[in-house]
Structure formats: C-alpha cells, structure tokens
Amino acid sequence: MSKDEIAEIVKVAAAEVLARKDEILDEEYDARYHDVNLLMKNYRKLKEAGIGTYILFQETYHKESYEHLHPTGPKSNYCYHTEAMDRAMEGGIDDVGCGVLFGLNLYDYDFVGLLMHAEHLEAVYGVGPHTISVPRLRRADDIDPDQFDNGISDELFAKIVAVLRIAVPYTGLIISTRESKECREKVLELGVSQISGGSRTSVGGYAEEEEEDSSQFEVSDTRTLDQVVSWLLDMGHIPSFCTACYREGRTGDRFMSLCKSGQIQNCCHPNALMTLKEYLMDYASPETKAIGDKLIEKEVLNVPNEKARAVVLKNLRLIEQDNRRDFRF
C-alpha cells in the first residue's frame, strides 16, 4: 500500500466517522489514531490528512527475540521499527503512543525498554508518549500462549501498571478487552485511564458480524459498551468521551504543559461531564442513564471555578432540553 493510499484511507475514515457519528461509538474506530510504520515524509502526509495520535507497538524491545518473531517482511528491521516514533515526531506528528506485548519476552527487559523509550522521547522532543498500552499475549486462531514461557501473572501485571503510572504520570495508560473484568477493575484503581468496551478484533468487525476464528486475539471482557459505562459509573468513575484537545489544538507540547502543571483538569473534568451527558441522552439504557445523571449532578458541584461551573450547568441543560451537542472547554 502506497503512502498516498494510506493518507486517502485516513481522510475517508475521518469523513465516515463524521457521517455516521450517530451509529459509531467506539474509541477503537477513530481516524485520530493510526498504526503503520512509514518514512518520515509519509508521516507528514498523515499529519496533513488529519490524524492525531500515532500508535505503534514495539511488541518487544529485545532485538534477538524481535528478529526471531519477524524474520521477513516490512517489520523485520528492528532498528527501523524502533525508531518509528522519532520519524513520526520529526515528520510533524504531535502525539505518539507506545506499547509492548507482555509475554513475548522477559517482562522486566521490555518494561525497562518501554520506560527508556519514553525517557528518550521526552529528552529529545520535549514530549513523552501521549499513551502507553499494556496488552498481554492472548490466544488467537494461530497463536497458542502456552508456547511462550514469559507470561506474567495478574499480580505482576498490576505492579507494572502501578509503576508506569508513577514513572509517567502525564501519560494515558490503555488497557483493552484482552483483560477480564476483574483484572480491568483492579488496574483502574492503579492508574489505567483509558479502556475499551464492546470491542471487536477482526478486520471489519464493526461493519459486519465477526466470523468464527477471525479475531486477532480472544476478547476476555465481552460486555457491551453500555454495560462497561454502567460498571464505571457504579464504581464512581466518570466515563469521558471527550476529544476536545485534538479539536482545539491542545496536542504535543501544548497538551503536555497543561497536563504536567495540572491545569488540564480545568478542561477534562467539565468536558467529561458534558460528553457523558451526551452519551446518556443518545445511547444509554434507561438504567445507565439514571445512574449517570445522578453522578453528573453530584460531580458538577466539584468544578472549582464558579464561572466554569455555571457554563457546564447551562450546557447540561441545553443538551437535555434543547438536544444541543458538542460543547467543550
């Protein structure tokens, strides 16, 4: 696939998301995120096409293991793959996301490699990773996890999440539906900030029903998005569907400066409440809406700035009574 074809796909995907926004509500189908390894000049094309965060998993930082697992093909060059984030940022992309697949290699090696990669990006570009994903090896149609002897326990996995949160407090930590409800509930309390719900892992899985054995990996948490939202609300969390920072240009060093100073909370908290209200009005079950409305009523009082609180209360009323949408700080 050529660079121009990839850029065109991003443009088409973004247009389709906007055209079908009432049908699509899943963070994994979003043209703001893109995952492919390219030349620097081609990253510029993707930036021009409108992508936000560029995510590329290293899989493993252990060179020998990496080359054993990728003997041929476009991903076989370890150094080229490892330096993808540098090319992306030098090509103008503001935000990048890292991740390894725990279980491919000794966890401590990859864990340190992940932290060193984050430190490198911070030192060279002044901006560390926007997100870090922490997937674990899972069964798929052509993968048997039992063939790998570097798996990690739930307890060790929780420790990895906790240390990552301490080491990179400004970075979003992502956990997918690879993990069970019980595991996700535990690591949410330790620092995970982004989770998926109602995910499908086969190519084209959101457009049509998944065929048997077509998934990239087995999903452990099979709940619907509404069930996940209700679960988060029950635990006292505020499920946020906010994309305001991308749309307001708060990316890269602009986002990180707000995040590291704590000022981003002045945007995130109000935006979370308003986007949650939109979800409750447009997609939620009656039971989830009742729980969510009660949490919003409580949480809006915690918006510290009096003027901002008044704006949020006004917008919440407009969302419910006038069917208005797309408010943001």
Helices and strands as residue ranges (DSSP letters): H 3-19, E 33-34, H 40-49, E 53-55, H 63-69, H 78-82, H 84-90, E 95-99, H 107-125, E 131-133, G 145-147, H 154-167, E 172-175, H 181-188, E 194-195, H 225-234, H 244-247, H 252-261, H 265-282, H 286-299, G 300-302, H 306-321
